[in-house]
Amino acid sequence: MSLLVLGTASHVGKSVTVAAICRCLVNRGITVAPFKSQNMSLNSFVTQDGGEIGIAQAMQAHAARLEPQTDMNPILLKPKGEKTSQIVLLGRPYKDVPIIEYYKETGPLLEQAVAAYGRLAGQFGQVVAEGAGGAAEINLYDRDIANTRLAQALKIPIVLVADIERGGVFAQIIGTLDLLPDDVRHLVRGIIINKFRGDPAIFEPGIRIIEERTGLPVLGVVPYFDLPLPSEDSLSIADKKTGDSEIRIAVVRLPHISNFTDFELLERHAAVSYIRPGSPLADYDCIILPGTKNTIEDLQVVLQSGMKQALEAMVKRGAPVIGICGGYQMMGTEIVDSGVESRAGTYAGLGLLDCTTRFGDYGKNTRQVRRLAHRVPPILSQVGEVTGYEIHMGETKRRSAAEAFSGDGAVSPDGLVFGTYMHGLFSNPRAVNALLSFLAAKKGTGYTPVPETGSDPYDQLAGIFEKHVDVGELIRILS
């Protein structure tokens, strides 16, 4: 019992559709696991055994009420610039390759992916798999191990997902089906249309046209909704909505920004903007330097933009400056690279924290962590114990700077400048409350704390799908 969810394009809602199907099935007592053979994203997650997978598959695992595992995303591509990506294979760094060289490896990698799928099917019985990007990339059919070649290998039923919000939904659906290879096209069992706005009755003639032209049922038309689910990739940054708040936070949109999902809880309770290096900072109450896949390259962009001086001015006026992972590495006095992350050499940092980072080998530190914030006022002293995960190359040594968290990070004497390797810090409500309550008090504005627990967004997601999608027919197709 398995199903493959393919899309007419990138960002049409495949990941959320898989998550919704997983929670609908689990709520009906059916065990199911998510799967994506190949993902390309700088938003990643660390499993309990220290493996790295795409954050979308971790989200889908949570929807399925499972602990994420590396078989759910056996191949993760992390772009590094200059047409090169790092291949993470079964959760571990494999190699850096130019994209043209990667295509030479798709045969063996597909075998690894099919084997991972088989292990999931053997363990859980049901698997809902997700394709990548658009399914009808005809120039890639001989090497598309996330869509056509995966479908040909697994031979499982397919549901096609389209996005009506951006227009052209008829061309999306009919064109995609027309371009699919015959041995993939005949596996398609139905269509789901996402992100509909307005009165659904208006679109009923459109549904009839699609069904007549394709011979396939439209299983549902899902309305546009806004739930607190992690974003999969940088395409989502443009769609972000800021909170209605007087508190303004700037996250520096580094060229190789990674794991910007770190700030999505902050986004719902403060006015968070993603700004380019060199943008004015004076109107913001707090600056965050996020994670990056290329610390040294992005550090050079920050320095060349003149942002170092702007950050120093913010520190002088008492505004918090916070670094996460690569952003933390940038905040030190220098970075020494043996040729692992960039060209070998010593690079001057931003000098906001007295610490040094060294890149000595290709290996990564990947682990889930639970840490206690040191009682350094005015922010960390209010944080307490938090959970998160680390994904980084390099090691950072403190000099005079005090430790920010137990076993991690650094903090300035006044407590307003600190860095940590911990992704997910601001997914903890107590960390969000510590920062925002300080900023609110400084501005003289009110602040309502984020509750420690909230409603389950995956049950809300499943409720939307149960209302607008024929889940019973999906289960029949899955079977």
Residue pairs with C-beta under 8 A, 6 or more apart in sequence:
1 125
1 126
1 127
1 478
1 479
2 121
2 126
2 127
2 128
2 129
2 154
2 156
2 157
2 478
3 21
3 127
3 128
3 129
3 156
3 157
3 158
3 159
3 474
3 477
3 478
4 129
4 130
4 131
4 150
4 151
4 154
4 156
4 157
4 158
4 159
4 187
5 14
5 17
5 18
5 21
5 128
5 129
5 130
5 131
5 158
5 159
5 161
6 14
6 131
6 135
6 147
6 151
6 158
6 159
6 160
6 161
6 188
7 13
7 14
7 131
7 133
7 134
7 135
7 160
7 161
7 162
8 134
8 135
8 136
8 160
8 161
8 162
8 163
8 172
8 173
8 175
8 176
9 133
9 134
9 163
9 172
10 133
10 134
10 235
11 163
11 235
11 236
12 161
12 162
12 163
12 172
12 194
13 161
13 163
13 194
13 195
13 222
14 130
14 131
14 161
15 56
15 59
15 60
15 130
15 232
16 194
16 229
16 461
17 159
17 161
17 192
17 194
17 222
18 34
18 60
18 63
18 128
18 129
18 130
19 34
19 59
19 60
19 63
19 229
19 458
19 461
20 63
20 461
20 462
20 464
20 465
20 469
21 32
21 128
21 465
21 471
21 474
22 32
22 33
22 34
22 60
22 63
22 64
22 128
23 63
23 64
23 65
23 458
23 459
23 461
23 462
24 462
24 465
24 466
24 471
24 474
25 31
25 32
25 64
25 126
25 128
25 475
25 478
26 32
26 63
26 64
26 65
27 459
27 462
28 475
30 126
30 475
31 64
31 124
31 125
31 126
32 64
32 124
32 125
32 126
32 127
32 128
33 61
33 64
33 66
33 72
33 120
33 123
33 124
33 126
33 127
33 128
34 57
34 60
34 61
34 63
34 64
34 72
34 127
34 128
34 129
34 130
35 57
35 71
35 72
35 73
35 116
35 117
35 120
35 127
35 128
35 129
35 130
36 54
36 56
36 57
36 72
36 73
36 129
36 130
36 131
36 132
36 146
37 73
37 74
37 75
37 110
37 113
37 114
37 116
37 117
37 129
37 132
37 145
37 146
37 150
38 74
38 75
38 76
38 77
38 109
38 113
38 132
38 145
38 146
39 53
39 54
39 56
39 57
39 73
39 75
39 76
39 77
39 132
39 146
40 76
40 77
40 78
40 79
40 85
40 132
40 233
41 54
41 55
41 56
41 76
41 77
41 78
41 232
41 233
42 78
42 79
42 233
42 234
42 256
42 257
42 258
42 259
42 293
43 54
43 55
43 56
43 230
43 231
43 232
43 233
43 258
43 259
43 260
43 261
44 52
44 53
44 54
44 55
44 76
44 78
44 88
44 258
44 259
44 391
45 52
45 53
45 54
45 55
45 57
45 58
45 68
45 389
46 52
46 366
46 367
46 368
46 389
46 390
46 391
47 53
47 58
47 67
47 68
47 69
47 70
47 91
47 368
48 67
48 68
48 368
49 69
49 70
49 91
50 91
50 366
50 367
50 368
51 69
51 70
51 90
51 91
51 92
51 366
52 70
52 76
52 88
52 91
52 92
52 364
52 366
52 391
53 68
53 69
53 70
53 72
53 73
53 76
53 88
53 91
54 73
54 76
54 232
55 230
55 231
55 232
55 259
55 261
56 130
56 230
56 232
57 68
57 72
57 73
58 68
58 72
58 230
59 229
59 230
60 72
60 128
60 130
61 67
61 68
61 69
61 72
62 68
62 458
63 458
63 461
63 462
66 124
70 90
70 91
70 116
71 90
71 116
71 117
71 119
71 120
72 116
72 120
74 89
74 90
74 112
74 113
74 115
74 116
75 87
75 88
75 89
75 109
75 112
75 113
75 145
76 87
76 88
77 85
77 86
77 87
77 88
77 102
78 85
78 86
78 88
78 258
78 293
79 85
79 256
79 293
80 86
80 96
80 256
80 293
80 294
81 255
81 256
81 294
81 297
83 98
83 99
83 100
84 96
84 97
84 98
84 99
85 96
85 97
85 99
85 102
86 93
86 94
86 95
86 96
86 293
87 93
87 94
87 95
87 96
87 97
87 102
87 105
87 109
88 94
89 109
89 112
90 112
90 116
91 366
92 364
93 362
93 363
93 364
97 105
103 143
106 143
106 145
106 149
109 145
110 145
110 149
110 150
110 153
113 145
113 150
114 150
114 153
114 154
117 127
117 129
117 154
120 127
121 127
126 478
128 478
129 150
129 154
129 156
131 146
131 147
131 150
132 146
132 147
133 146
133 147
134 147
134 176
135 147
135 148
135 160
135 176
135 180
135 184
136 175
136 176
136 179
136 180
137 144
137 147
138 179
140 148
141 148
141 149
141 181
142 149
143 149
144 150
148 180
148 181
148 184
151 158
151 184
151 187
152 181
152 183
152 184
155 187
156 187
157 187
157 188
157 189
157 477
157 478
158 184
158 187
158 188
158 189
159 188
159 189
159 190
159 191
159 192
159 219
159 474
159 477
160 173
160 176
160 177
160 188
160 190
160 191
160 192
160 216
161 191
161 192
161 193
161 194
162 169
162 172
162 173
162 176
162 191
162 192
162 193
162 194
163 169
163 172
163 193
163 194
163 195
164 193
164 194
164 195
164 196
164 203
164 221
165 194
165 195
165 196
165 197
165 224
169 193
169 206
170 206
170 209
170 210
170 213
173 191
173 193
173 210
173 214
174 210
174 213
174 214
177 185
177 188
177 214
177 216
180 188
188 216
189 216
189 477
190 216
190 217
190 218
190 219
190 473
190 474
190 477
191 210
191 214
191 216
191 217
191 218
191 219
192 218
192 219
192 220
192 221
192 222
192 469
193 218
193 220
193 221
193 222
194 222
195 222
195 223
195 224
196 203
196 221
196 222
196 223
196 224
197 223
197 224
200 221
200 223
203 221
207 218
207 221
210 216
210 218
211 217
211 218
217 470
217 473
219 469
219 470
219 473
219 474
220 465
220 468
220 469
220 470
221 468
222 464
222 465
222 468
222 469
223 464
223 468
225 461
225 464
226 241
227 457
227 460
227 461
228 264
228 265
228 268
228 454
228 457
229 457
229 461
230 261
230 264
231 237
231 240
231 260
231 261
231 264
234 257
234 260
237 253
237 260
237 274
240 267
240 272
240 274
241 267
242 267
242 270
242 271
242 272
242 273
243 267
243 268
243 269
243 270
243 271
243 272
244 271
245 269
245 270
245 271
246 271
246 440
246 443
246 445
247 270
247 271
247 285
247 286
247 436
247 439
247 440
247 443
247 445
247 447
248 270
248 271
248 273
248 283
248 284
248 285
248 286
249 263
249 266
249 270
249 271
249 272
249 273
249 284
249 285
249 286
249 287
249 288
249 439
250 272
250 273
250 274
250 275
250 279
250 281
250 284
250 286
250 287
250 288
251 260
251 263
251 272
251 273
251 274
251 275
251 288
251 290
252 274
252 275
252 276
252 277
252 287
252 288
252 289
252 290
252 302
252 307
252 327
253 274
253 275
253 276
253 277
254 277
254 289
254 290
254 292
254 298
254 301
254 302
254 326
254 327
255 292
255 294
255 297
255 298
255 301
256 292
256 293
256 294
256 297
256 298
257 274
257 290
257 291
257 292
258 290
258 291
258 292
258 293
258 325
258 326
259 290
259 291
259 324
259 325
259 391
259 423
260 274
260 290
260 291
261 427
262 290
262 291
262 324
262 423
262 424
262 425
262 426
262 427
263 272
263 288
263 290
263 426
264 427
265 426
265 427
265 429
265 432
265 450
266 272
266 426
266 432
266 435
266 436
269 432
269 436
269 450
270 436
270 439
273 284
275 281
276 305
277 301
277 302
277 305
277 307
278 305
278 306
278 307
279 307
280 310
281 287
281 307
281 310
281 311
281 313
281 314
282 310
282 313
282 314
284 314
284 319
285 319
285 320
285 439
285 442
285 443
286 319
286 320
286 321
286 322
286 435
286 439
287 311
287 314
287 319
287 320
287 321
287 322
288 321
288 322
288 323
288 324
288 327
289 302
289 321
289 322
289 323
289 324
289 326
289 327
289 328
289 330
289 331
289 419
290 324
290 325
290 326
290 327
291 324
291 325
291 326
291 327
291 391
291 392
291 423
292 298
292 325
292 326
292 327
293 326
294 326
294 341
294 342
295 326
295 329
295 330
295 335
295 341
295 357
295 394
296 335
296 337
296 341
296 342
296 347
297 342
298 326
298 330
299 329
299 330
299 335
299 347
299 349
299 350
300 347
302 308
302 330
302 350
303 348
303 350
308 350
308 351
311 321
311 350
311 352
312 352
314 321
315 321
315 352
315 412
315 416
315 417
318 414
318 416
318 442
319 416
320 379
320 416
320 417
320 435
320 438
320 439
321 331
321 352
321 416
321 417
322 417
322 418
322 419
322 435
323 329
323 330
323 331
323 352
323 353
323 418
323 419
323 420
324 419
324 420
324 421
324 422
324 423
324 425
325 390
325 391
325 392
325 420
325 421
325 422
325 423
326 392
327 419
328 353
328 396
328 409
328 410
328 419
328 420
328 421
329 335
329 349
329 357
329 392
329 394
329 396
329 419
330 349
330 350
331 349
331 350
331 352
331 353
331 355
331 410
331 417
331 419
332 349
332 350
332 351
332 352
332 353
332 354
332 355
332 356
332 357
332 396
332 410
332 419
333 348
333 349
333 351
333 353
333 354
333 355
333 356
333 399
334 346
334 347
334 348
334 349
334 356
334 357
335 346
335 347
335 349
335 356
335 357
335 358
335 359
335 394
336 345
336 346
336 347
336 356
336 357
336 358
336 359
337 343
337 344
337 345
337 346
337 347
337 358
337 359
338 344
338 358
338 359
338 360
338 361
340 359
340 360
340 361
340 362
340 393
340 394
341 359
341 393
341 394
342 359
349 357
352 412
352 417
353 401
353 410
353 411
353 412
353 417
353 418
353 419
354 398
354 399
354 400
354 401
354 410
355 396
355 397
355 398
355 399
355 401
355 410
355 419
356 396
356 397
356 399
357 394
357 395
357 396
357 397
358 394
358 395
358 397
359 393
359 394
360 394
360 395
362 393
363 393
364 391
364 392
364 393
365 390
365 391
365 392
365 393
365 395
365 421
366 389
366 390
366 391
367 389
367 390
368 387
368 388
368 389
369 387
369 388
369 389
369 390
369 408
369 422
370 385
370 386
370 387
371 385
371 386
371 387
371 388
371 405
371 406
371 407
371 408
371 422
372 384
372 385
372 405
372 406
373 380
373 381
373 383
373 384
373 385
373 386
373 404
373 405
373 431
374 380
374 381
374 402
374 403
374 404
374 405
374 406
374 411
375 381
376 402
376 404
376 411
376 415
376 418
377 415
378 415
378 416
378 438
379 415
379 416
379 418
379 434
379 435
379 438
380 404
380 405
380 411
380 415
380 418
380 434
381 415
382 430
382 433
382 434
382 437
382 438
383 428
383 430
383 431
383 434
384 430
386 405
386 422
386 425
386 428
386 430
386 431
387 424
387 428
388 422
388 423
388 424
388 425
388 427
388 428
389 422
389 423
389 424
390 408
390 421
390 422
390 423
391 423
392 421
396 410
396 421
398 410
401 410
401 411
401 412
402 410
402 411
402 413
403 409
403 410
403 411
404 410
404 411
404 418
404 419
404 420
405 420
405 422
408 420
408 421
408 422
409 418
409 419
409 420
409 421
409 422
410 418
410 419
411 417
411 418
411 419
412 418
425 431
426 432
426 435
429 449
429 450
429 451
429 452
430 452
432 450
433 449
433 450
436 447
436 450
437 447
437 449
440 446
440 447
441 447
465 471
